[in-house]
Amino acid sequence: MSNLLYTIAIILIIFWAIGFFAFSLGGMIHILLVIALFAILFRIIKGR
């Protein structure tokens, strides 16, 4: 489960970076970034 969350977080960060530099999707990009950060923080807090 934690590997899945970490993978999803990395994918969302990559999509955010692509969207930030290549496209202008407005607030959707920032929502993806926030979701990715929450997934990373959740994994760090769990201690794995």
PQR file with spaces between the fields and no chain letter, atoms N, CA, C, O and H, PARSE charges and radii, in Angstrom:
ATOM       1  N    MET     1       0.828   -1.197    0.000 -0.4000 1.5000
ATOM       2  CA   MET     1       0.000    0.000    0.000 -0.0000 2.0000
ATOM       3  C    MET     1       0.865    1.251    0.000  0.5500 1.7000
ATOM       4  O    MET     1       0.578    2.201   -0.729 -0.5500 1.4000
ATOM       5  N    SER     2       1.916    1.264    0.804 -0.4000 1.5000
ATOM       6  CA   SER     2       2.744    2.465    0.878 -0.0000 2.0000
ATOM       7  C    SER     2       3.527    2.665   -0.417  0.5500 1.7000
ATOM       8  O    SER     2       3.767    3.799   -0.830 -0.5500 1.4000
ATOM       9  H    SER     2       2.149    0.493    1.396  0.4000 1.0000
ATOM      10  N    ASN     3       3.928    1.558   -1.060 -0.4000 1.5000
ATOM      11  CA   ASN     3       4.604    1.698   -2.349 -0.0000 2.0000
ATOM      12  C    ASN     3       3.668    2.282   -3.398  0.5500 1.7000
ATOM      13  O    ASN     3       4.094    3.056   -4.256 -0.5500 1.4000
ATOM      14  H    ASN     3       3.733    0.636   -0.724  0.4000 1.0000
ATOM      15  N    LEU     4       2.405    1.914   -3.330 -0.4000 1.5000
ATOM      16  CA   LEU     4       1.423    2.442   -4.257 -0.0000 2.0000
ATOM      17  C    LEU     4       1.246    3.942   -4.048  0.5500 1.7000
ATOM      18  O    LEU     4       1.203    4.703   -5.016 -0.5500 1.4000
ATOM      19  H    LEU     4       2.059    1.286   -2.634  0.4000 1.0000
ATOM      20  N    LEU     5       1.143    4.372   -2.793 -0.4000 1.5000
ATOM      21  CA   LEU     5       1.007    5.798   -2.504 -0.0000 2.0000
ATOM      22  C    LEU     5       2.227    6.577   -2.972  0.5500 1.7000
ATOM      23  O    LEU     5       2.104    7.666   -3.532 -0.5500 1.4000
ATOM      24  H    LEU     5       1.178    3.754   -2.008  0.4000 1.0000
ATOM      25  N    TYR     6       3.391    6.016   -2.739 -0.4000 1.5000
ATOM      26  CA   TYR     6       4.628    6.683   -3.150 -0.0000 2.0000
ATOM      27  C    TYR     6       4.704    6.789   -4.668  0.5500 1.7000
ATOM      28  O    TYR     6       5.116    7.820   -5.200 -0.5500 1.4000
ATOM      29  H    TYR     6       3.491    5.131   -2.284  0.4000 1.0000
ATOM      30  N    THR     7       4.313    5.740   -5.358 -0.4000 1.5000
ATOM      31  CA   THR     7       4.325    5.745   -6.821 -0.0000 2.0000
ATOM      32  C    THR     7       3.341    6.777   -7.361  0.5500 1.7000
ATOM      33  O    THR     7       3.662    7.527   -8.284 -0.5500 1.4000
ATOM      34  H    THR     7       3.979    4.903   -4.926  0.4000 1.0000
ATOM      35  N    ILE     8       2.153    6.812   -6.787 -0.4000 1.5000
ATOM      36  CA   ILE     8       1.154    7.796   -7.219 -0.0000 2.0000
ATOM      37  C    ILE     8       1.658    9.208   -6.966  0.5500 1.7000
ATOM      38  O    ILE     8       1.457   10.092   -7.799 -0.5500 1.4000
ATOM      39  H    ILE     8       1.892    6.203   -6.038  0.4000 1.0000
ATOM      40  N    ALA     9       2.303    9.432   -5.840 -0.4000 1.5000
ATOM      41  CA   ALA     9       2.836   10.755   -5.518 -0.0000 2.0000
ATOM      42  C    ALA     9       3.892   11.179   -6.528  0.5500 1.7000
ATOM      43  O    ALA     9       3.893   12.325   -6.978 -0.5500 1.4000
ATOM      44  H    ALA     9       2.467    8.714   -5.164  0.4000 1.0000
ATOM      45  N    ILE    10       4.784   10.276   -6.888 -0.4000 1.5000
ATOM      46  CA   ILE    10       5.827   10.591   -7.858 -0.0000 2.0000
ATOM      47  C    ILE    10       5.220   10.898   -9.221  0.5500 1.7000
ATOM      48  O    ILE    10       5.638   11.840   -9.893 -0.5500 1.4000
ATOM      49  H    ILE    10       4.784    9.345   -6.522  0.4000 1.0000
ATOM      50  N    ILE    11       4.236   10.106   -9.625 -0.4000 1.5000
ATOM      51  CA   ILE    11       3.579   10.335  -10.915 -0.0000 2.0000
ATOM      52  C    ILE    11       2.888   11.693  -10.923  0.5500 1.7000
ATOM      53  O    ILE    11       2.961   12.418  -11.916 -0.5500 1.4000
ATOM      54  H    ILE    11       3.896    9.341   -9.079  0.4000 1.0000
ATOM      55  N    LEU    12       2.220   12.045   -9.829 -0.4000 1.5000
ATOM      56  CA   LEU    12       1.538   13.333   -9.768 -0.0000 2.0000
ATOM      57  C    LEU    12       2.523   14.494   -9.800  0.5500 1.7000
ATOM      58  O    LEU    12       2.246   15.525  -10.412 -0.5500 1.4000
ATOM      59  H    LEU    12       2.161   11.457   -9.022  0.4000 1.0000
ATOM      60  N    ILE    13       3.668   14.335   -9.147 -0.4000 1.5000
ATOM      61  CA   ILE    13       4.683   15.384   -9.183 -0.0000 2.0000
ATOM      62  C    ILE    13       5.225   15.550  -10.606  0.5500 1.7000
ATOM      63  O    ILE    13       5.446   16.673  -11.059 -0.5500 1.4000
ATOM      64  H    ILE    13       3.892   13.497   -8.649  0.4000 1.0000
ATOM      65  N    ILE    14       5.435   14.447  -11.299 -0.4000 1.5000
ATOM      66  CA   ILE    14       5.910   14.521  -12.687 -0.0000 2.0000
ATOM      67  C    ILE    14       4.866   15.216  -13.561  0.5500 1.7000
ATOM      68  O    ILE    14       5.211   16.080  -14.367 -0.5500 1.4000
ATOM      69  H    ILE    14       5.255   13.535  -10.931  0.4000 1.0000
ATOM      70  N    PHE    15       3.592   14.844  -13.407 -0.4000 1.5000
ATOM      71  CA   PHE    15       2.546   15.501  -14.179 -0.0000 2.0000
ATOM      72  C    PHE    15       2.466   16.985  -13.859  0.5500 1.7000
ATOM      73  O    PHE    15       2.252   17.811  -14.746 -0.5500 1.4000
ATOM      74  H    PHE    15       3.313   14.142  -12.752  0.4000 1.0000
ATOM      75  N    TRP    16       2.641   17.319  -12.577 -0.4000 1.5000
ATOM      76  CA   TRP    16       2.624   18.728  -12.187 -0.0000 2.0000
ATOM      77  C    TRP    16       3.752   19.485  -12.863  0.5500 1.7000
ATOM      78  O    TRP    16       3.544   20.581  -13.384 -0.5500 1.4000
ATOM      79  H    TRP    16       2.815   16.648  -11.856  0.4000 1.0000
ATOM      80  N    ALA    17       4.948   18.907  -12.857 -0.4000 1.5000
ATOM      81  CA   ALA    17       6.093   19.574  -13.476 -0.0000 2.0000
ATOM      82  C    ALA    17       5.874   19.755  -14.977  0.5500 1.7000
ATOM      83  O    ALA    17       6.176   20.815  -15.525 -0.5500 1.4000
ATOM      84  H    ALA    17       5.118   18.017  -12.434  0.4000 1.0000
ATOM      85  N    ILE    18       5.352   18.726  -15.639 -0.4000 1.5000
ATOM      86  CA   ILE    18       5.075   18.828  -17.075 -0.0000 2.0000
ATOM      87  C    ILE    18       4.024   19.911  -17.331  0.5500 1.7000
ATOM      88  O    ILE    18       4.180   20.743  -18.224 -0.5500 1.4000
ATOM      89  H    ILE    18       5.108   17.865  -15.193  0.4000 1.0000
ATOM      90  N    GLY    19       2.975   19.888  -16.551 -0.4000 1.5000
ATOM      91  CA   GLY    19       1.907   20.881  -16.716 -0.0000 2.0000
ATOM      92  C    GLY    19       2.372   22.284  -16.391  0.5500 1.7000
ATOM      93  O    GLY    19       1.959   23.244  -17.041 -0.5500 1.4000
ATOM      94  H    GLY    19       2.849   19.211  -15.825  0.4000 1.0000
ATOM      95  N    PHE    20       3.226   22.411  -15.392 -0.4000 1.5000
ATOM      96  CA   PHE    20       3.709   23.731  -14.991 -0.0000 2.0000
ATOM      97  C    PHE    20       4.572   24.350  -16.070  0.5500 1.7000
ATOM      98  O    PHE    20       4.467   25.546  -16.341 -0.5500 1.4000
ATOM      99  H    PHE    20       3.561   21.631  -14.864  0.4000 1.0000
ATOM     100  N    PHE    21       5.428   23.547  -16.691 -0.4000 1.5000
ATOM     101  CA   PHE    21       6.363   24.078  -17.671 -0.0000 2.0000
ATOM     102  C    PHE    21       5.846   24.026  -19.104  0.5500 1.7000
ATOM     103  O    PHE    21       6.295   24.815  -19.935 -0.5500 1.4000
ATOM     104  H    PHE    21       5.514   22.575  -16.471  0.4000 1.0000
ATOM     105  N    ALA    22       4.932   23.140  -19.417 -0.4000 1.5000
ATOM     106  CA   ALA    22       4.516   22.974  -20.806 -0.0000 2.0000
ATOM     107  C    ALA    22       3.105   23.500  -21.086  0.5500 1.7000
ATOM     108  O    ALA    22       2.854   24.040  -22.163 -0.5500 1.4000
ATOM     109  H    ALA    22       4.567   22.499  -18.742  0.4000 1.0000
ATOM     110  N    PHE    23       2.203   23.354  -20.150 -0.4000 1.5000
ATOM     111  CA   PHE    23       0.808   23.709  -20.381 -0.0000 2.0000
ATOM     112  C    PHE    23       0.324   24.678  -19.309  0.5500 1.7000
ATOM     113  O    PHE    23       0.985   24.886  -18.292 -0.5500 1.4000
ATOM     114  H    PHE    23       2.407   22.916  -19.274  0.4000 1.0000
ATOM     115  N    SER    24      -0.814   25.249  -19.551 -0.4000 1.5000
ATOM     116  CA   SER    24      -1.413   26.140  -18.564 -0.0000 2.0000
ATOM     117  C    SER    24      -2.797   25.603  -18.209  0.5500 1.7000
ATOM     118  O    SER    24      -3.796   25.946  -18.842 -0.5500 1.4000
ATOM     119  H    SER    24      -1.352   25.080  -20.377  0.4000 1.0000
ATOM     120  N    LEU    25      -2.831   24.752  -17.181 -0.4000 1.5000
ATOM     121  CA   LEU    25      -4.105   24.141  -16.778 -0.0000 2.0000
ATOM     122  C    LEU    25      -4.706   24.815  -15.550  0.5500 1.7000
ATOM     123  O    LEU    25      -5.733   24.369  -15.038 -0.5500 1.4000
ATOM     124  H    LEU    25      -2.019   24.473  -16.667  0.4000 1.0000
ATOM     125  N    GLY    26      -4.079   25.877  -15.078 -0.4000 1.5000
ATOM     126  CA   GLY    26      -4.645   26.617  -13.953 -0.0000 2.0000
ATOM     127  C    GLY    26      -4.546   25.872  -12.646  0.5500 1.7000
ATOM     128  O    GLY    26      -3.504   25.299  -12.326 -0.5500 1.4000
ATOM     129  H    GLY    26      -3.245   26.239  -15.493  0.4000 1.0000
ATOM     130  N    GLY    27      -5.631   25.877  -11.885 -0.4000 1.5000
ATOM     131  CA   GLY    27      -5.642   25.321  -10.537 -0.0000 2.0000
ATOM     132  C    GLY    27      -5.516   23.810  -10.476  0.5500 1.7000
ATOM     133  O    GLY    27      -5.125   23.273   -9.439 -0.5500 1.4000
ATOM     134  H    GLY    27      -6.478   26.342  -12.145  0.4000 1.0000
ATOM     135  N    MET    28      -5.833   23.114  -11.549 -0.4000 1.5000
ATOM     136  CA   MET    28      -5.766   21.645  -11.549 -0.0000 2.0000
ATOM     137  C    MET    28      -4.355   21.157  -11.280  0.5500 1.7000
ATOM     138  O    MET    28      -4.174   20.160  -10.582 -0.5500 1.4000
ATOM     139  H    MET    28      -6.151   23.550  -12.391  0.4000 1.0000
ATOM     140  N    ILE    29      -3.356   21.834  -11.815 -0.4000 1.5000
ATOM     141  CA   ILE    29      -1.970   21.437  -11.614 -0.0000 2.0000
ATOM     142  C    ILE    29      -1.614   21.533  -10.134  0.5500 1.7000
ATOM     143  O    ILE    29      -0.945   20.653   -9.593 -0.5500 1.4000
ATOM     144  H    ILE    29      -3.503   22.645  -12.382  0.4000 1.0000
ATOM     145  N    HIS    30      -2.056   22.585   -9.494 -0.4000 1.5000
ATOM     146  CA   HIS    30      -1.723   22.773   -8.085 -0.0000 2.0000
ATOM     147  C    HIS    30      -2.452   21.771   -7.198  0.5500 1.7000
ATOM     148  O    HIS    30      -1.932   21.363   -6.159 -0.5500 1.4000
ATOM     149  H    HIS    30      -2.600   23.300   -9.933  0.4000 1.0000
ATOM     150  N    ILE    31      -3.640   21.379   -7.599 -0.4000 1.5000
ATOM     151  CA   ILE    31      -4.358   20.341   -6.860 -0.0000 2.0000
ATOM     152  C    ILE    31      -3.592   19.020   -6.932  0.5500 1.7000
ATOM     153  O    ILE    31      -3.485   18.309   -5.933 -0.5500 1.4000
ATOM     154  H    ILE    31      -4.063   21.710   -8.443  0.4000 1.0000
ATOM     155  N    LEU    32      -3.061   18.691   -8.105 -0.4000 1.5000
ATOM     156  CA   LEU    32      -2.257   17.470   -8.251 -0.0000 2.0000
ATOM     157  C    LEU    32      -1.021   17.527   -7.363  0.5500 1.7000
ATOM     158  O    LEU    32      -0.651   16.527   -6.748 -0.5500 1.4000
ATOM     159  H    LEU    32      -3.148   19.268   -8.917  0.4000 1.0000
ATOM     160  N    LEU    33      -0.386   18.683   -7.294 -0.4000 1.5000
ATOM     161  CA   LEU    33       0.797   18.839   -6.451 -0.0000 2.0000
ATOM     162  C    LEU    33       0.460   18.636   -4.981  0.5500 1.7000
ATOM     163  O    LEU    33       1.201   17.967   -4.261 -0.5500 1.4000
ATOM     164  H    LEU    33      -0.686   19.496   -7.794  0.4000 1.0000
ATOM     165  N    VAL    34      -0.634   19.199   -4.537 -0.4000 1.5000
ATOM     166  CA   VAL    34      -1.044   19.061   -3.137 -0.0000 2.0000
ATOM     167  C    VAL    34      -1.347   17.606   -2.815  0.5500 1.7000
ATOM     168  O    VAL    34      -0.969   17.125   -1.747 -0.5500 1.4000
ATOM     169  H    VAL    34      -1.236   19.742   -5.122  0.4000 1.0000
ATOM     170  N    ILE    35      -2.015   16.901   -3.706 -0.4000 1.5000
ATOM     171  CA   ILE    35      -2.316   15.483   -3.486 -0.0000 2.0000
ATOM     172  C    ILE    35      -1.025   14.678   -3.394  0.5500 1.7000
ATOM     173  O    ILE    35      -0.898   13.796   -2.544 -0.5500 1.4000
ATOM     174  H    ILE    35      -2.322   17.292   -4.574  0.4000 1.0000
ATOM     175  N    ALA    36      -0.077   14.978   -4.261 -0.4000 1.5000
ATOM     176  CA   ALA    36       1.202   14.272   -4.235 -0.0000 2.0000
ATOM     177  C    ALA    36       1.950   14.541   -2.928  0.5500 1.7000
ATOM     178  O    ALA    36       2.516   13.620   -2.339 -0.5500 1.4000
ATOM     179  H    ALA    36      -0.180   15.694   -4.952  0.4000 1.0000
ATOM     180  N    LEU    37       1.958   15.772   -2.481 -0.4000 1.5000
ATOM     181  CA   LEU    37       2.637   16.102   -1.224 -0.0000 2.0000
ATOM     182  C    LEU    37       1.979   15.408   -0.032  0.5500 1.7000
ATOM     183  O    LEU    37       2.675   14.931    0.865 -0.5500 1.4000
ATOM     184  H    LEU    37       1.499   16.520   -2.959  0.4000 1.0000
ATOM     185  N    PHE    38       0.651   15.348   -0.013 -0.4000 1.5000
ATOM     186  CA   PHE    38      -0.032   14.635    1.071 -0.0000 2.0000
ATOM     187  C    PHE    38       0.327   13.152    1.075  0.5500 1.7000
ATOM     188  O    PHE    38       0.508   12.560    2.138 -0.5500 1.4000
ATOM     189  H    PHE    38       0.085   15.735   -0.741  0.4000 1.0000
ATOM     190  N    ALA    39       0.430   12.555   -0.104 -0.4000 1.5000
ATOM     191  CA   ALA    39       0.789   11.138   -0.174 -0.0000 2.0000
ATOM     192  C    ALA    39       2.204   10.905    0.346  0.5500 1.7000
ATOM     193  O    ALA    39       2.458    9.925    1.047 -0.5500 1.4000
ATOM     194  H    ALA    39       0.283   13.037   -0.968  0.4000 1.0000
ATOM     195  N    ILE    40       3.127   11.805    0.003 -0.4000 1.5000
ATOM     196  CA   ILE    40       4.502   11.671    0.493 -0.0000 2.0000
ATOM     197  C    ILE    40       4.555   11.868    2.002  0.5500 1.7000
ATOM     198  O    ILE    40       5.204   11.095    2.707 -0.5500 1.4000
ATOM     199  H    ILE    40       2.921   12.601   -0.567  0.4000 1.0000
ATOM     200  N    LEU    41       3.881   12.891    2.498 -0.4000 1.5000
ATOM     201  CA   LEU    41       3.866   13.141    3.947 -0.0000 2.0000
ATOM     202  C    LEU    41       3.228   11.979    4.702  0.5500 1.7000
ATOM     203  O    LEU    41       3.697   11.604    5.777 -0.5500 1.4000
ATOM     204  H    LEU    41       3.354   13.519    1.926  0.4000 1.0000
ATOM     205  N    PHE    42       2.171   11.413    4.152 -0.4000 1.5000
ATOM     206  CA   PHE    42       1.523   10.271    4.785 -0.0000 2.0000
ATOM     207  C    PHE    42       2.488    9.100    4.911  0.5500 1.7000
ATOM     208  O    PHE    42       2.508    8.416    5.935 -0.5500 1.4000
ATOM     209  H    PHE    42       1.790   11.717    3.279  0.4000 1.0000
ATOM     210  N    ARG    43       3.286    8.867    3.875 -0.4000 1.5000
ATOM     211  CA   ARG    43       4.261    7.778    3.900 -0.0000 2.0000
ATOM     212  C    ARG    43       5.361    8.057    4.917  0.5500 1.7000
ATOM     213  O    ARG    43       5.789    7.152    5.633 -0.5500 1.4000
ATOM     214  H    ARG    43       3.270    9.422    3.043  0.4000 1.0000
ATOM     215  N    ILE    44       5.819    9.306    4.983 -0.4000 1.5000
ATOM     216  CA   ILE    44       6.869    9.663    5.945 -0.0000 2.0000
ATOM     217  C    ILE    44       6.362    9.519    7.378  0.5500 1.7000
ATOM     218  O    ILE    44       7.081    9.022    8.245 -0.5500 1.4000
ATOM     219  H    ILE    44       5.471   10.041    4.401  0.4000 1.0000
ATOM     220  N    ILE    45       5.148    9.944    7.623 -0.4000 1.5000
ATOM     221  CA   ILE    45       4.561    9.875    8.971 -0.0000 2.0000
ATOM     222  C    ILE    45       4.382    8.420    9.408  0.5500 1.7000
ATOM     223  O    ILE    45       4.585    8.095   10.577 -0.5500 1.4000
ATOM     224  H    ILE    45       4.564   10.348    6.919  0.4000 1.0000
ATOM     225  N    LYS    46       4.003    7.545    8.472 -0.4000 1.5000
ATOM     226  CA   LYS    46       3.850    6.124    8.812 -0.0000 2.0000
ATOM     227  C    LYS    46       5.193    5.485    9.171  0.5500 1.7000
ATOM     228  O    LYS    46       5.223    4.468    9.865 -0.5500 1.4000
ATOM     229  H    LYS    46       3.838    7.809    7.522  0.4000 1.0000
ATOM     230  N    GLY    47       6.302    6.065    8.709 -0.4000 1.5000
ATOM     231  CA   GLY    47       7.622    5.587    9.096 -0.0000 2.0000
ATOM     232  C    GLY    47       8.177    4.462    8.250  0.5500 1.7000
ATOM     233  O    GLY    47       9.056    3.730    8.706 -0.5500 1.4000
ATOM     234  H    GLY    47       6.278    6.891    8.146  0.4000 1.0000
ATOM     235  N    ARG    48       7.698    4.305    7.050 -0.4000 1.5000
ATOM     236  CA   ARG    48       8.193    3.225    6.203 -0.0000 2.0000
ATOM     237  C    ARG    48       8.974    3.787    5.061  0.5500 1.7000
ATOM     238  O    ARG    48       9.478    3.033    4.228 -0.5500 1.4000
ATOM     239  H    ARG    48       6.984    4.899    6.680  0.4000 1.0000
